[in-house]
């Protein structure tokens, strides 16, 4: 167990809580926008859930698939997420995830390698 510092003072523009996919993506975008950024992680390992899943992210019909001439019917991704959600999916949020995931994947390749 680590020891808490007696005093901790840090002034940044953006604090990302957790080093998972969302936290690190927010940190990258923040840095790209000129912000000073801190990523806070309570776990002993960086990466959140992605660190334990081998770094895989589900982004159907993404730019890499299209570049490889492997376009996917968008309904396949929707149906798969609905299956995983077991009836608890919120269709509007699922659709945002499917659309924004493609944008995020392209951005991360272009800006983070």
Jmol script that loads the backbone (N, CA, C; Angstrom):
load data "model"
ATOM      1  N   UNK A   1       0.841  -1.171   0.000  1.00  0.00           N
ATOM      2  CA  UNK A   1       0.000   0.000   0.000  1.00  0.00           C
ATOM      3  C   UNK A   1       0.884   1.232   0.000  1.00  0.00           C
ATOM      4  N   UNK A   2       0.529   2.220  -0.791  1.00  0.00           N
ATOM      5  CA  UNK A   2       1.321   3.445  -0.857  1.00  0.00           C
ATOM      6  C   UNK A   2       0.928   4.400   0.256  1.00  0.00           C
ATOM      7  N   UNK A   3       1.838   5.259   0.610  1.00  0.00           N
ATOM      8  CA  UNK A   3       1.608   6.245   1.658  1.00  0.00           C
ATOM      9  C   UNK A   3       1.066   7.524   1.033  1.00  0.00           C
ATOM     10  N   UNK A   4       0.075   8.105   1.663  1.00  0.00           N
ATOM     11  CA  UNK A   4      -0.489   9.363   1.194  1.00  0.00           C
ATOM     12  C   UNK A   4       0.469  10.504   1.502  1.00  0.00           C
ATOM     13  N   UNK A   5       0.677  11.425   0.567  1.00  0.00           N
ATOM     14  CA  UNK A   5       1.541  12.568   0.868  1.00  0.00           C
ATOM     15  C   UNK A   5       0.880  13.469   1.912  1.00  0.00           C
ATOM     16  N   UNK A   6       1.702  14.152   2.706  1.00  0.00           N
ATOM     17  CA  UNK A   6       1.173  15.075   3.715  1.00  0.00           C
ATOM     18  C   UNK A   6       0.449  16.233   3.035  1.00  0.00           C
ATOM     19  N   UNK A   7       0.959  16.665   1.893  1.00  0.00           N
ATOM     20  CA  UNK A   7       0.324  17.751   1.142  1.00  0.00           C
ATOM     21  C   UNK A   7       0.543  17.481  -0.335  1.00  0.00           C
ATOM     22  N   UNK A   8      -0.494  17.731  -1.094  1.00  0.00           N
ATOM     23  CA  UNK A   8      -0.404  17.527  -2.538  1.00  0.00           C
ATOM     24  C   UNK A   8      -1.085  18.691  -3.204  1.00  0.00           C
ATOM     25  N   UNK A   9      -0.371  19.388  -4.071  1.00  0.00           N
ATOM     26  CA  UNK A   9      -0.904  20.570  -4.725  1.00  0.00           C
ATOM     27  C   UNK A   9      -0.508  20.517  -6.192  1.00  0.00           C
ATOM     28  N   UNK A  10      -1.504  20.466  -7.045  1.00  0.00           N
ATOM     29  CA  UNK A  10      -1.255  20.397  -8.477  1.00  0.00           C
ATOM     30  C   UNK A  10      -2.309  21.232  -9.180  1.00  0.00           C
ATOM     31  N   UNK A  11      -1.887  22.085 -10.065  1.00  0.00           N
ATOM     32  CA  UNK A  11      -2.807  22.957 -10.800  1.00  0.00           C
ATOM     33  C   UNK A  11      -2.736  22.588 -12.274  1.00  0.00           C
ATOM     34  N   UNK A  12      -3.820  22.037 -12.806  1.00  0.00           N
ATOM     35  CA  UNK A  12      -3.883  21.659 -14.211  1.00  0.00           C
ATOM     36  C   UNK A  12      -5.221  22.101 -14.792  1.00  0.00           C
ATOM     37  N   UNK A  13      -5.289  22.097 -16.114  1.00  0.00           N
ATOM     38  CA  UNK A  13      -6.526  22.455 -16.800  1.00  0.00           C
ATOM     39  C   UNK A  13      -7.524  21.301 -16.821  1.00  0.00           C
ATOM     40  N   UNK A  14      -7.017  20.074 -16.892  1.00  0.00           N
ATOM     41  CA  UNK A  14      -7.883  18.906 -17.058  1.00  0.00           C
ATOM     42  C   UNK A  14      -7.405  17.776 -16.155  1.00  0.00           C
ATOM     43  N   UNK A  15      -8.310  17.240 -15.359  1.00  0.00           N
ATOM     44  CA  UNK A  15      -8.019  16.075 -14.528  1.00  0.00           C
ATOM     45  C   UNK A  15      -8.796  14.890 -15.088  1.00  0.00           C
ATOM     46  N   UNK A  16      -8.088  13.843 -15.441  1.00  0.00           N
ATOM     47  CA  UNK A  16      -8.710  12.626 -15.949  1.00  0.00           C
ATOM     48  C   UNK A  16      -8.655  11.591 -14.827  1.00  0.00           C
ATOM     49  N   UNK A  17      -9.809  11.162 -14.380  1.00  0.00           N
ATOM     50  CA  UNK A  17      -9.883  10.214 -13.275  1.00  0.00           C
ATOM     51  C   UNK A  17      -9.936   8.805 -13.859  1.00  0.00           C
ATOM     52  N   UNK A  18      -8.857   8.087 -13.687  1.00  0.00           N
ATOM     53  CA  UNK A  18      -8.735   6.746 -14.245  1.00  0.00           C
ATOM     54  C   UNK A  18      -7.914   6.768 -15.517  1.00  0.00           C
ATOM     55  N   UNK A  19      -7.179   5.689 -15.722  1.00  0.00           N
ATOM     56  CA  UNK A  19      -6.311   5.596 -16.894  1.00  0.00           C
ATOM     57  C   UNK A  19      -6.846   4.593 -17.908  1.00  0.00           C
ATOM     58  N   UNK A  20      -8.153   4.420 -17.903  1.00  0.00           N
ATOM     59  CA  UNK A  20      -8.770   3.548 -18.895  1.00  0.00           C
ATOM     60  C   UNK A  20      -8.886   4.242 -20.239  1.00  0.00           C
ATOM     61  N   UNK A  21      -9.590   3.606 -21.121  1.00  0.00           N
ATOM     62  CA  UNK A  21      -9.737   4.123 -22.477  1.00  0.00           C
ATOM     63  C   UNK A  21     -10.286   5.541 -22.488  1.00  0.00           C
ATOM     64  N   UNK A  22     -11.312   5.808 -21.700  1.00  0.00           N
ATOM     65  CA  UNK A  22     -11.900   7.144 -21.667  1.00  0.00           C
ATOM     66  C   UNK A  22     -10.964   8.173 -21.064  1.00  0.00           C
ATOM     67  N   UNK A  23     -10.336   7.832 -19.944  1.00  0.00           N
ATOM     68  CA  UNK A  23      -9.440   8.774 -19.280  1.00  0.00           C
ATOM     69  C   UNK A  23      -8.232   9.126 -20.120  1.00  0.00           C
ATOM     70  N   UNK A  24      -7.610   8.126 -20.718  1.00  0.00           N
ATOM     71  CA  UNK A  24      -6.421   8.401 -21.520  1.00  0.00           C
ATOM     72  C   UNK A  24      -6.772   9.098 -22.832  1.00  0.00           C
ATOM     73  N   UNK A  25      -7.925   8.775 -23.407  1.00  0.00           N
ATOM     74  CA  UNK A  25      -8.353   9.488 -24.615  1.00  0.00           C
ATOM     75  C   UNK A  25      -8.604  10.955 -24.284  1.00  0.00           C
ATOM     76  N   UNK A  26      -9.273  11.217 -23.161  1.00  0.00           N
ATOM     77  CA  UNK A  26      -9.500  12.603 -22.744  1.00  0.00           C
ATOM     78  C   UNK A  26      -8.169  13.320 -22.531  1.00  0.00           C
ATOM     79  N   UNK A  27      -7.189  12.640 -21.953  1.00  0.00           N
ATOM     80  CA  UNK A  27      -5.880  13.249 -21.732  1.00  0.00           C
ATOM     81  C   UNK A  27      -5.199  13.588 -23.055  1.00  0.00           C
ATOM     82  N   UNK A  28      -5.263  12.691 -24.010  1.00  0.00           N
ATOM     83  CA  UNK A  28      -4.654  12.943 -25.327  1.00  0.00           C
ATOM     84  C   UNK A  28      -5.315  14.137 -25.994  1.00  0.00           C
ATOM     85  N   UNK A  29      -6.640  14.155 -26.008  1.00  0.00           N
ATOM     86  CA  UNK A  29      -7.357  15.270 -26.639  1.00  0.00           C
ATOM     87  C   UNK A  29      -7.052  16.574 -25.903  1.00  0.00           C
ATOM     88  N   UNK A  30      -7.033  16.525 -24.573  1.00  0.00           N
ATOM     89  CA  UNK A  30      -6.706  17.722 -23.806  1.00  0.00           C
ATOM     90  C   UNK A  30      -5.330  18.263 -24.141  1.00  0.00           C
ATOM     91  N   UNK A  31      -4.342  17.382 -24.201  1.00  0.00           N
ATOM     92  CA  UNK A  31      -2.995  17.807 -24.572  1.00  0.00           C
ATOM     93  C   UNK A  31      -2.974  18.390 -25.979  1.00  0.00           C
ATOM     94  N   UNK A  32      -3.704  17.753 -26.904  1.00  0.00           N
ATOM     95  CA  UNK A  32      -3.775  18.262 -28.272  1.00  0.00           C
ATOM     96  C   UNK A  32      -4.396  19.649 -28.336  1.00  0.00           C
ATOM     97  N   UNK A  33      -5.257  19.952 -27.365  1.00  0.00           N
ATOM     98  CA  UNK A  33      -5.918  21.259 -27.316  1.00  0.00           C
ATOM     99  C   UNK A  33      -5.112  22.272 -26.505  1.00  0.00           C
ATOM    100  N   UNK A  34      -3.940  21.885 -26.032  1.00  0.00           N
ATOM    101  CA  UNK A  34      -3.077  22.802 -25.310  1.00  0.00           C
ATOM    102  C   UNK A  34      -3.287  22.845 -23.806  1.00  0.00           C
ATOM    103  N   UNK A  35      -4.039  21.907 -23.268  1.00  0.00           N
ATOM    104  CA  UNK A  35      -4.294  21.873 -21.823  1.00  0.00           C
ATOM    105  C   UNK A  35      -3.146  21.193 -21.090  1.00  0.00           C
ATOM    106  N   UNK A  36      -2.955  21.593 -19.846  1.00  0.00           N
ATOM    107  CA  UNK A  36      -2.108  20.808 -18.956  1.00  0.00           C
ATOM    108  C   UNK A  36      -3.016  19.736 -18.356  1.00  0.00           C
ATOM    109  N   UNK A  37      -2.498  18.527 -18.245  1.00  0.00           N
ATOM    110  CA  UNK A  37      -3.342  17.373 -17.915  1.00  0.00           C
ATOM    111  C   UNK A  37      -2.714  16.553 -16.797  1.00  0.00           C
ATOM    112  N   UNK A  38      -3.562  16.034 -15.919  1.00  0.00           N
ATOM    113  CA  UNK A  38      -3.153  15.042 -14.920  1.00  0.00           C
ATOM    114  C   UNK A  38      -4.079  13.842 -15.059  1.00  0.00           C
ATOM    115  N   UNK A  39      -3.498  12.664 -15.061  1.00  0.00           N
ATOM    116  CA  UNK A  39      -4.264  11.424 -15.063  1.00  0.00           C
ATOM    117  C   UNK A  39      -4.076  10.791 -13.687  1.00  0.00           C
ATOM    118  N   UNK A  40      -5.181  10.587 -12.987  1.00  0.00           N
ATOM    119  CA  UNK A  40      -5.135   9.985 -11.655  1.00  0.00           C
ATOM    120  C   UNK A  40      -5.631   8.545 -11.738  1.00  0.00           C
ATOM    121  N   UNK A  41      -4.837   7.624 -11.235  1.00  0.00           N
ATOM    122  CA  UNK A  41      -5.187   6.201 -11.278  1.00  0.00           C
ATOM    123  C   UNK A  41      -4.975   5.605  -9.897  1.00  0.00           C
ATOM    124  N   UNK A  42      -6.006   4.975  -9.358  1.00  0.00           N
ATOM    125  CA  UNK A  42      -5.873   4.355  -8.036  1.00  0.00           C
ATOM    126  C   UNK A  42      -5.313   2.941  -8.109  1.00  0.00           C
ATOM    127  N   UNK A  43      -5.458   2.307  -9.252  1.00  0.00           N
ATOM    128  CA  UNK A  43      -4.988   0.933  -9.395  1.00  0.00           C
ATOM    129  C   UNK A  43      -3.481   0.847  -9.535  1.00  0.00           C
ATOM    130  N   UNK A  44      -2.980  -0.334  -9.385  1.00  0.00           N
ATOM    131  CA  UNK A  44      -1.551  -0.566  -9.513  1.00  0.00           C
ATOM    132  C   UNK A  44      -1.097  -0.709 -10.950  1.00  0.00           C
ATOM    133  N   UNK A  45      -2.038  -0.589 -11.883  1.00  0.00           N
ATOM    134  CA  UNK A  45      -1.723  -0.797 -13.288  1.00  0.00           C
ATOM    135  C   UNK A  45      -2.464   0.242 -14.111  1.00  0.00           C
ATOM    136  N   UNK A  46      -1.786   0.815 -15.086  1.00  0.00           N
ATOM    137  CA  UNK A  46      -2.419   1.767 -15.994  1.00  0.00           C
ATOM    138  C   UNK A  46      -3.263   1.004 -17.022  1.00  0.00           C
ATOM    139  N   UNK A  47      -4.324   1.624 -17.499  1.00  0.00           N
ATOM    140  CA  UNK A  47      -5.059   1.057 -18.619  1.00  0.00           C
ATOM    141  C   UNK A  47      -6.487   0.664 -18.339  1.00  0.00           C
ATOM    142  N   UNK A  48      -6.908   0.642 -17.105  1.00  0.00           N
ATOM    143  CA  UNK A  48      -8.290   0.297 -16.799  1.00  0.00           C
ATOM    144  C   UNK A  48      -8.674  -1.072 -17.335  1.00  0.00           C
ATOM    145  N   UNK A  49      -9.907  -1.215 -17.749  1.00  0.00           N
ATOM    146  CA  UNK A  49     -10.418  -2.493 -18.247  1.00  0.00           C
ATOM    147  C   UNK A  49      -9.647  -2.954 -19.485  1.00  0.00           C
ATOM    148  N   UNK A  50      -9.248  -2.000 -20.330  1.00  0.00           N
ATOM    149  CA  UNK A  50      -8.511  -2.383 -21.547  1.00  0.00           C
ATOM    150  C   UNK A  50      -7.191  -3.072 -21.225  1.00  0.00           C
ATOM    151  N   UNK A  51      -6.577  -2.713 -20.098  1.00  0.00           N
ATOM    152  CA  UNK A  51      -5.318  -3.355 -19.719  1.00  0.00           C
ATOM    153  C   UNK A  51      -5.529  -4.827 -19.416  1.00  0.00           C
ATOM    154  N   UNK A  52      -6.711  -5.185 -18.962  1.00  0.00           N
ATOM    155  CA  UNK A  52      -7.014  -6.569 -18.610  1.00  0.00           C
ATOM    156  C   UNK A  52      -7.637  -7.348 -19.763  1.00  0.00           C
ATOM    157  N   UNK A  53      -8.072  -6.644 -20.795  1.00  0.00           N
ATOM    158  CA  UNK A  53      -8.726  -7.319 -21.921  1.00  0.00           C
ATOM    159  C   UNK A  53      -7.801  -7.434 -23.124  1.00  0.00           C
ATOM    160  N   UNK A  54      -6.548  -7.159 -22.939  1.00  0.00           N
ATOM    161  CA  UNK A  54      -5.609  -7.243 -24.051  1.00  0.00           C
ATOM    162  C   UNK A  54      -5.653  -6.006 -24.932  1.00  0.00           C
ATOM    163  N   UNK A  55      -6.280  -4.954 -24.473  1.00  0.00           N
ATOM    164  CA  UNK A  55      -6.331  -3.705 -25.226  1.00  0.00           C
ATOM    165  C   UNK A  55      -7.335  -3.682 -26.347  1.00  0.00           C
ATOM    166  N   UNK A  56      -8.209  -4.665 -26.383  1.00  0.00           N
ATOM    167  CA  UNK A  56      -9.188  -4.700 -27.466  1.00  0.00           C
ATOM    168  C   UNK A  56     -10.331  -3.733 -27.213  1.00  0.00           C
ATOM    169  N   UNK A  57     -10.768  -3.095 -28.286  1.00  0.00           N
ATOM    170  CA  UNK A  57     -11.883  -2.163 -28.247  1.00  0.00           C
ATOM    171  C   UNK A  57     -12.815  -2.528 -29.393  1.00  0.00           C
ATOM    172  N   UNK A  58     -14.105  -2.579 -29.113  1.00  0.00           N
ATOM    173  CA  UNK A  58     -15.088  -2.943 -30.134  1.00  0.00           C
ATOM    174  C   UNK A  58     -15.559  -1.685 -30.856  1.00  0.00           C
ATOM    175  N   UNK A  59     -15.101  -1.522 -32.095  1.00  0.00           N
ATOM    176  CA  UNK A  59     -15.523  -0.400 -32.943  1.00  0.00           C
ATOM    177  C   UNK A  59     -15.880  -0.983 -34.307  1.00  0.00           C
ATOM    178  N   UNK A  60     -17.132  -1.377 -34.492  1.00  0.00           N
ATOM    179  CA  UNK A  60     -17.514  -1.978 -35.765  1.00  0.00           C
ATOM    180  C   UNK A  60     -17.497  -0.968 -36.904  1.00  0.00           C
ATOM    181  N   UNK A  61     -17.292  -1.464 -38.115  1.00  0.00           N
ATOM    182  CA  UNK A  61     -17.309  -0.643 -39.333  1.00  0.00           C
ATOM    183  C   UNK A  61     -16.375   0.559 -39.196  1.00  0.00           C
ATOM    184  N   UNK A  62     -15.170   0.329 -38.700  1.00  0.00           N
ATOM    185  CA  UNK A  62     -14.219   1.422 -38.496  1.00  0.00           C
ATOM    186  C   UNK A  62     -13.374   1.676 -39.747  1.00  0.00           C
ATOM    187  N   UNK A  63     -12.593   2.730 -39.708  1.00  0.00           N
ATOM    188  CA  UNK A  63     -11.805   3.148 -40.874  1.00  0.00           C
ATOM    189  C   UNK A  63     -10.788   2.091 -41.303  1.00  0.00           C
ATOM    190  N   UNK A  64     -10.229   1.347 -40.372  1.00  0.00           N
ATOM    191  CA  UNK A  64      -9.257   0.312 -40.729  1.00  0.00           C
ATOM    192  C   UNK A  64      -9.935  -0.825 -41.495  1.00  0.00           C
ATOM    193  N   UNK A  65     -11.146  -1.158 -41.115  1.00  0.00           N
ATOM    194  CA  UNK A  65     -11.888  -2.195 -41.828  1.00  0.00           C
ATOM    195  C   UNK A  65     -12.199  -1.732 -43.249  1.00  0.00           C
ATOM    196  N   UNK A  66     -12.595  -0.483 -43.378  1.00  0.00           N
ATOM    197  CA  UNK A  66     -12.907   0.033 -44.713  1.00  0.00           C
ATOM    198  C   UNK A  66     -11.649   0.089 -45.579  1.00  0.00           C
ATOM    199  N   UNK A  67     -10.516   0.490 -44.993  1.00  0.00           N
ATOM    200  CA  UNK A  67      -9.251   0.522 -45.745  1.00  0.00           C
ATOM    201  C   UNK A  67      -8.868  -0.859 -46.240  1.00  0.00           C
ATOM    202  N   UNK A  68      -9.213  -1.876 -45.474  1.00  0.00           N
ATOM    203  CA  UNK A  68      -8.891  -3.259 -45.844  1.00  0.00           C
ATOM    204  C   UNK A  68      -9.996  -3.881 -46.709  1.00  0.00           C
ATOM    205  N   UNK A  69     -10.910  -3.040 -47.179  1.00  0.00           N
ATOM    206  CA  UNK A  69     -12.055  -3.513 -47.980  1.00  0.00           C
ATOM    207  C   UNK A  69     -12.888  -4.539 -47.233  1.00  0.00           C
ATOM    208  N   UNK A  70     -13.079  -4.300 -45.926  1.00  0.00           N
ATOM    209  CA  UNK A  70     -13.902  -5.168 -45.094  1.00  0.00           C
ATOM    210  C   UNK A  70     -15.008  -4.362 -44.416  1.00  0.00           C
ATOM    211  N   UNK A  71     -15.771  -3.590 -45.202  1.00  0.00           N
ATOM    212  CA  UNK A  71     -16.832  -2.804 -44.560  1.00  0.00           C
ATOM    213  C   UNK A  71     -17.845  -3.735 -43.908  1.00  0.00           C
ATOM    214  N   UNK A  72     -18.453  -3.232 -42.854  1.00  0.00           N
ATOM    215  CA  UNK A  72     -19.394  -4.038 -42.089  1.00  0.00           C
ATOM    216  C   UNK A  72     -20.752  -3.359 -42.083  1.00  0.00           C
ATOM    217  N   UNK A  73     -21.776  -4.154 -42.170  1.00  0.00           N
ATOM    218  CA  UNK A  73     -23.130  -3.618 -42.052  1.00  0.00           C
ATOM    219  C   UNK A  73     -23.285  -3.043 -40.654  1.00  0.00           C
ATOM    220  N   UNK A  74     -23.629  -1.753 -40.526  1.00  0.00           N
ATOM    221  CA  UNK A  74     -23.755  -1.138 -39.197  1.00  0.00           C
ATOM    222  C   UNK A  74     -24.728  -1.866 -38.267  1.00  0.00           C
ATOM    223  N   UNK A  75     -25.683  -2.561 -38.822  1.00  0.00           N
ATOM    224  CA  UNK A  75     -26.633  -3.276 -37.960  1.00  0.00           C
ATOM    225  C   UNK A  75     -25.959  -4.420 -37.206  1.00  0.00           C
ATOM    226  N   UNK A  76     -24.841  -4.945 -37.716  1.00  0.00           N
ATOM    227  CA  UNK A  76     -24.141  -6.019 -37.009  1.00  0.00           C
ATOM    228  C   UNK A  76     -23.632  -5.541 -35.653  1.00  0.00           C
ATOM    229  N   UNK A  77     -23.016  -4.360 -35.617  1.00  0.00           N
ATOM    230  CA  UNK A  77     -22.524  -3.813 -34.363  1.00  0.00           C
ATOM    231  C   UNK A  77     -23.659  -3.508 -33.404  1.00  0.00           C
ATOM    232  N   UNK A  78     -24.728  -2.945 -33.920  1.00  0.00           N
ATOM    233  CA  UNK A  78     -25.898  -2.623 -33.096  1.00  0.00           C
ATOM    234  C   UNK A  78     -26.476  -3.895 -32.488  1.00  0.00           C
ATOM    235  N   UNK A  79     -26.633  -4.920 -33.313  1.00  0.00           N
ATOM    236  CA  UNK A  79     -27.195  -6.185 -32.831  1.00  0.00           C
ATOM    237  C   UNK A  79     -26.298  -6.838 -31.772  1.00  0.00           C
ATOM    238  N   UNK A  80     -24.981  -6.766 -31.976  1.00  0.00           N
ATOM    239  CA  UNK A  80     -24.046  -7.360 -31.022  1.00  0.00           C
ATOM    240  C   UNK A  80     -24.121  -6.640 -29.671  1.00  0.00           C
ATOM    241  N   UNK A  81     -24.130  -5.310 -29.694  1.00  0.00           N
ATOM    242  CA  UNK A  81     -24.227  -4.570 -28.432  1.00  0.00           C
ATOM    243  C   UNK A  81     -25.559  -4.831 -27.736  1.00  0.00           C
ATOM    244  N   UNK A  82     -26.629  -4.935 -28.509  1.00  0.00           N
ATOM    245  CA  UNK A  82     -27.935  -5.253 -27.910  1.00  0.00           C
ATOM    246  C   UNK A  82     -27.899  -6.626 -27.241  1.00  0.00           C
ATOM    247  N   UNK A  83     -27.232  -7.584 -27.895  1.00  0.00           N
ATOM    248  CA  UNK A  83     -27.092  -8.916 -27.317  1.00  0.00           C
ATOM    249  C   UNK A  83     -26.314  -8.848 -25.995  1.00  0.00           C
ATOM    250  N   UNK A  84     -25.192  -8.133 -26.001  1.00  0.00           N
ATOM    251  CA  UNK A  84     -24.380  -8.015 -24.791  1.00  0.00           C
ATOM    252  C   UNK A  84     -25.136  -7.331 -23.657  1.00  0.00           C
ATOM    253  N   UNK A  85     -25.988  -6.371 -24.000  1.00  0.00           N
ATOM    254  CA  UNK A  85     -26.726  -5.608 -22.986  1.00  0.00           C
ATOM    255  C   UNK A  85     -27.860  -6.413 -22.371  1.00  0.00           C
ATOM    256  N   UNK A  86     -28.240  -7.507 -22.984  1.00  0.00           N
ATOM    257  CA  UNK A  86     -29.268  -8.368 -22.413  1.00  0.00           C
ATOM    258  C   UNK A  86     -30.590  -7.666 -22.144  1.00  0.00           C
ATOM    259  N   UNK A  87     -30.989  -6.773 -23.026  1.00  0.00           N
ATOM    260  CA  UNK A  87     -32.259  -6.080 -22.871  1.00  0.00           C
ATOM    261  C   UNK A  87     -32.178  -4.761 -22.114  1.00  0.00           C
ATOM    262  N   UNK A  88     -30.989  -4.395 -21.655  1.00  0.00           N
ATOM    263  CA  UNK A  88     -30.830  -3.161 -20.876  1.00  0.00           C
ATOM    264  C   UNK A  88     -30.248  -2.008 -21.689  1.00  0.00           C
ATOM    265  N   UNK A  89     -30.082  -2.185 -22.984  1.00  0.00           N
ATOM    266  CA  UNK A  89     -29.495  -1.131 -23.815  1.00  0.00           C
ATOM    267  C   UNK A  89     -30.435   0.059 -23.915  1.00  0.00           C
ATOM    268  N   UNK A  90     -29.853   1.247 -23.944  1.00  0.00           N
ATOM    269  CA  UNK A  90     -30.589   2.476 -24.242  1.00  0.00           C
ATOM    270  C   UNK A  90     -30.247   2.788 -25.697  1.00  0.00           C
ATOM    271  N   UNK A  91     -31.197   2.601 -26.609  1.00  0.00           N
ATOM    272  CA  UNK A  91     -30.885   2.715 -28.039  1.00  0.00           C
ATOM    273  C   UNK A  91     -30.173   4.008 -28.428  1.00  0.00           C
ATOM    274  N   UNK A  92     -30.578   5.126 -27.850  1.00  0.00           N
ATOM    275  CA  UNK A  92     -29.946   6.401 -28.215  1.00  0.00           C
ATOM    276  C   UNK A  92     -28.471   6.429 -27.805  1.00  0.00           C
ATOM    277  N   UNK A  93     -28.175   5.897 -26.631  1.00  0.00           N
ATOM    278  CA  UNK A  93     -26.785   5.869 -26.166  1.00  0.00           C
ATOM    279  C   UNK A  93     -25.958   4.859 -26.961  1.00  0.00           C
ATOM    280  N   UNK A  94     -26.551   3.740 -27.277  1.00  0.00           N
ATOM    281  CA  UNK A  94     -25.861   2.736 -28.095  1.00  0.00           C
ATOM    282  C   UNK A  94     -25.486   3.328 -29.443  1.00  0.00           C
ATOM    283  N   UNK A  95     -26.417   4.056 -30.055  1.00  0.00           N
ATOM    284  CA  UNK A  95     -26.148   4.632 -31.374  1.00  0.00           C
ATOM    285  C   UNK A  95     -25.059   5.699 -31.309  1.00  0.00           C
ATOM    286  N   UNK A  96     -25.036   6.474 -30.224  1.00  0.00           N
ATOM    287  CA  UNK A  96     -23.973   7.464 -30.048  1.00  0.00           C
ATOM    288  C   UNK A  96     -22.625   6.753 -29.918  1.00  0.00           C
ATOM    289  N   UNK A  97     -22.581   5.686 -29.129  1.00  0.00           N
ATOM    290  CA  UNK A  97     -21.348   4.917 -28.964  1.00  0.00           C
ATOM    291  C   UNK A  97     -20.853   4.387 -30.311  1.00  0.00           C
ATOM    292  N   UNK A  98     -21.748   3.832 -31.096  1.00  0.00           N
ATOM    293  CA  UNK A  98     -21.350   3.269 -32.386  1.00  0.00           C
ATOM    294  C   UNK A  98     -20.820   4.344 -33.332  1.00  0.00           C
ATOM    295  N   UNK A  99     -21.431   5.506 -33.350  1.00  0.00           N
ATOM    296  CA  UNK A  99     -20.991   6.573 -34.251  1.00  0.00           C
ATOM    297  C   UNK A  99     -19.714   7.240 -33.740  1.00  0.00           C
ATOM    298  N   UNK A 100     -19.685   7.577 -32.468  1.00  0.00           N
ATOM    299  CA  UNK A 100     -18.525   8.272 -31.914  1.00  0.00           C
ATOM    300  C   UNK A 100     -17.304   7.361 -31.816  1.00  0.00           C
ATOM    301  N   UNK A 101     -17.521   6.064 -31.673  1.00  0.00           N
ATOM    302  CA  UNK A 101     -16.396   5.128 -31.627  1.00  0.00           C
ATOM    303  C   UNK A 101     -15.564   5.185 -32.888  1.00  0.00           C
ATOM    304  N   UNK A 102     -16.224   5.306 -34.033  1.00  0.00           N
ATOM    305  CA  UNK A 102     -15.502   5.399 -35.305  1.00  0.00           C
ATOM    306  C   UNK A 102     -14.689   6.690 -35.376  1.00  0.00           C
ATOM    307  N   UNK A 103     -15.282   7.778 -34.900  1.00  0.00           N
ATOM    308  CA  UNK A 103     -14.593   9.070 -34.908  1.00  0.00           C
ATOM    309  C   UNK A 103     -13.390   9.017 -33.974  1.00  0.00           C
ATOM    310  N   UNK A 104     -13.579   8.441 -32.790  1.00  0.00           N
ATOM    311  CA  UNK A 104     -12.493   8.341 -31.817  1.00  0.00           C
ATOM    312  C   UNK A 104     -11.357   7.467 -32.339  1.00  0.00           C
ATOM    313  N   UNK A 105     -11.680   6.345 -32.962  1.00  0.00           N
ATOM    314  CA  UNK A 105     -10.648   5.458 -33.489  1.00  0.00           C
ATOM    315  C   UNK A 105      -9.800   6.174 -34.541  1.00  0.00           C
ATOM    316  N   UNK A 106     -10.441   6.910 -35.425  1.00  0.00           N
ATOM    317  CA  UNK A 106      -9.706   7.659 -36.454  1.00  0.00           C
ATOM    318  C   UNK A 106      -8.840   8.740 -35.809  1.00  0.00           C
ATOM    319  N   UNK A 107      -9.403   9.471 -34.841  1.00  0.00           N
ATOM    320  CA  UNK A 107      -8.657  10.533 -34.163  1.00  0.00           C
ATOM    321  C   UNK A 107      -7.428   9.971 -33.466  1.00  0.00           C
ATOM    322  N   UNK A 108      -7.591   8.875 -32.741  1.00  0.00           N
ATOM    323  CA  UNK A 108      -6.478   8.297 -31.994  1.00  0.00           C
ATOM    324  C   UNK A 108      -5.391   7.791 -32.925  1.00  0.00           C
ATOM    325  N   UNK A 109      -5.767   7.227 -34.049  1.00  0.00           N
ATOM    326  CA  UNK A 109      -4.727   6.798 -34.995  1.00  0.00           C
ATOM    327  C   UNK A 109      -3.992   8.004 -35.550  1.00  0.00           C
ATOM    328  N   UNK A 110      -4.727   9.046 -35.906  1.00  0.00           N
ATOM    329  CA  UNK A 110      -4.122  10.238 -36.498  1.00  0.00           C
ATOM    330  C   UNK A 110      -3.246  11.005 -35.506  1.00  0.00           C
ATOM    331  N   UNK A 111      -3.634  11.034 -34.227  1.00  0.00           N
ATOM    332  CA  UNK A 111      -2.958  11.892 -33.266  1.00  0.00           C
ATOM    333  C   UNK A 111      -2.138  11.148 -32.215  1.00  0.00           C
ATOM    334  N   UNK A 112      -2.399   9.886 -32.021  1.00  0.00           N
ATOM    335  CA  UNK A 112      -1.689   9.158 -30.971  1.00  0.00           C
ATOM    336  C   UNK A 112      -0.961   7.920 -31.489  1.00  0.00           C
ATOM    337  N   UNK A 113      -1.070   7.685 -32.771  1.00  0.00           N
ATOM    338  CA  UNK A 113      -0.328   6.574 -33.360  1.00  0.00           C
ATOM    339  C   UNK A 113      -0.882   5.273 -33.152  1.00  0.00           C
TER     340      UNK A 113
END
end "model"
wireframe off; spacefill off
backbone 0.3
color backbone group
